[in-house]
Amino acid sequence: MQKFNKHIVGQDQTLKSIAALYNLPVEELKRFHNNHCEVRDMILITLTDQKELFLPRTAVADKSRLVPFGHGNTLMFQPEDVSCRYGVIIIIENGNTRNELKYETMVRWLKSENHLHYFEVDRIPKLYLNEEEVNEIADLLAYKTSKVLYPLQVSTDRKGKLQSIENGTAFKERWPGIKKEVFKEFGGETVEGYCLKMEEILQEPEKVSLLMKNDYFLRTLFFGIYQGFGRHYKTEEIENFPVVNNPVEANYRIALEIDPVKDEYDQIQLEGYGTLYDERSASDFISRFPFSPGAEQQADMNTDGSFRMQYYLNGQTSFPESMYLECSIKLTERKKVSVVIAKIDDE
């Protein structure tokens, strides 16, 4: 991420006029430039033969390009009236096996209440698996029965982090109609098995909540990026992500950084890098242990996994327009989940 700006020195420009252009004290401009330039280009008293000057990243002539932070350089979450259509690609790799899922979804802000934001999420028909429209009966059944969950209503906290499913009671009301559709289209023992499995999930709200919290799209969109980034526009934290099927998700130590200046497309850029940071070993994860049985004796954390994210946010609303999240962990083989989300503009 860019650490500084550069100013090309124009004819008849002085150190004082350049400092005034960017609303900087002359001594601050001189000090910043001297700390970043070659020795031969340092400014002693005033400009001599300098062709360009190094400027602080936030020194821009057009102040509308600066990200509107809150206290402590907090990225503000203000999703009121947001409505976005997204294209989603989810890639799951296990060793040499690779599967790619594509679909479209709609996200609409509903309301704010008790420090929470409420959204409606709806999946648009047609699902593609490995570039082909899903048509195998097993895949179709899984998709058709999952329609009972949509439209879905979820809540997030003030950081934009997914909290809970808010319309769980609606699933049971929808189910008889969905079940009738499925039996009319398919029928047979396979259908009966899928329907029974879905009915078991719908009977227990905790299972429904867990099912949706393992949704890679929801977890990526509502990751919780709206927080304080400090004076250097950076922060570090421990976050979890459902890269493995485990009651307690894998933890990652992540360094997040935000560019305080919007790009040429009026977007806010945020990126993060990290590694697995969990007391559980690969065998613990494979055995689905929620914690390491030998944690008291284990001195080293398991860091055999990586995390990367790149977000582009709307410069006016700060709501995500495109996102890339990649998360990996070493089990028997290396497993990697990649999530690509991009806003689709209405034609």
Residue, then its C-alpha position, 0 to 999 in steps of 0.5 A: m500500500q502506498k506510503f507517501n505522495k510525490h509532488i513534481v516541482g513546477q516552474d516558479q514554485t517555492l517550498k513555501s508555495i508547495a507547503a501552502l498548496y497542501n496545507l502543511p507547515v514548511e518545516e514539516l514538509k521539509r522534514f518528511h521529504n528529507n526522511h524519504c529522499e536520497v541524500r543528494d535531494m535533501i532540502l537544507i534551507t530552501l529548494t535548489d535542484q529538487k525535481e520532486l518532493f516526498l509528501p505525507r500520504t494524506a497531503v493531497a490538494d483535493k481534500s475530498r479524496l481523504v477517507p472520512f474517518g471517525h475518532g481514532n481513525t475509525l472507519m465508519f459503518q453507515p450502510e443506511d439505504v444500501s442495496c447491492r447485487y453481487g456476483v460471488i465465486i467460492i473456490i475450495e481446494n483440498g490438495n489437488t482437488r478444486n471446486e468452484l461455485k458461482y452465484e449471484t445475491m442481493v443485499r439490502w439494508l433494512k434498519s438500525e436498532n439497538h446498535l445493530h444493523y439489519f440486512e436482507v440477503d436473497r440468492i438469485p436463481k441459477l447456481y454454477l459448479n465448476e463453470e456448469e449450471v448445477n444439474e446433478i440431482a444431488d446438487l440440485l436437491a441441496y440447492k432447492t432445499s436450501k431455498v427455504l433459507y432465503p430471503l434471509q435476514v441477518s444482523t451485524d454489530r457496529k463494526g459490520k460483523l455478522q451477529s445472528i440470523e433474525n428470521g429463523t421462524a420464517f424457515k418453518e413457514r416456508w418449508p411445506g411449500i418448498k418441500k412440495e415443489v421438490f417432491k413434485e419435481f423429483g420424488g424418490e428416496t433421495v428426495e426423502g433423505y434430503c428433506l428429512k435432513m433439512e427438517e432436522i436442521l429447521q427444528e433446531p435454531e442453533k443448527v440453522s445459525l451455525l449453518m449460516k455462520n459457515d456461509y463464506f459469502l456472509r462471513t466475507l461481506f460482514f467480516g467486521i472491518y469498521q474499526g479504529f486503525g490508529r495514527h498509522y492506519k494499521t491494526e492487528e487482531i485475532e480473527n476466526f474463519p470457518v475454513v474447517n468444519n469444527p465447532v470452534e473456528a480456526n484463529y488467525r493473527i491478522a494485520l490490517e491496513i487502510d489507505p487514508v486516501k481514496d483511489e482514482y475510482d473513489q474507492i477506499q482500499l483495505e488489505g490484510y495479511g496473516t497466519l494461522y494462530d491456534e493452539r490446535s495441531a493439524s490432527d486436532f482439527i482433523s479430529r474436530f477438537p474444539f481445543s487442544p487436549g495438550a494445550e497446557q504442555q504445548a509451547d508453540m502455536n500452530t502457524d501452518g496456514s495463511f490469510r489474505m484479504q483485499y477490500y474495495l469500499n464505496g468512497q461515499t457509503s464505505f460499503p464493500e464493492s469488491m472483496y477477495l478473501e483467501c484462507s488456508i490451513k494444513l491438515t492431511e493436505r492443505k485446504k484453501v478457501s478463496v472468496v471473490i465478491a464483486k458488485i454488479d451494476d444494474e444495466 
